[in-house]
Amino acid sequence: MSRKQNLKPEDASVILDSVADGVFAVNLEKKIIYFNNAAEEITGFAKEEALGEHCYNICLLYTSPSPRDLSTS
């Protein structure tokens, strides 16, 4: 017999922060609402910098051959 367990958001954060893959989530406006530790390490952006930013800004800045400062966006 199996028990149904509900995953709470804080539990999901603990799990996602422990994986080696970069993970981020966006809302309907495509603004970043979650950015895990690996995403910070991979992109070089701190969680505080990424949260609330449009995902295009972070993705394009990370992959751009000449990165630009977020404060000029």
HUKA-V308722 format. One record per backbone hydrogen bond with DSSP energy under -1.0 kcal/mol. CO is the residue of the C=O (numbers start at 1). NH is the residue of the N-H. If there is no record, write none. Layout:
# HUKA-V308722
co:CO nh:NH
co:CO nh:NH
This chain:
# HUKA-V308722
co:8 nh:12
co:9 nh:13
co:10 nh:14
co:11 nh:15
co:12 nh:16
co:13 nh:17
co:15 nh:18
co:23 nh:36
co:25 nh:33
co:25 nh:34
co:27 nh:30
co:30 nh:55
co:31 nh:27
co:32 nh:52
co:34 nh:25
co:36 nh:40
co:37 nh:41
co:38 nh:42
co:39 nh:43
co:40 nh:44
co:46 nh:50
co:47 nh:51
co:50 nh:53
co:53 nh:32
co:54 nh:57
co:54 nh:58
co:55 nh:59
co:56 nh:60
co:57 nh:61
co:58 nh:62
co:59 nh:63
co:60 nh:64
co:69 nh:72
co:70 nh:73
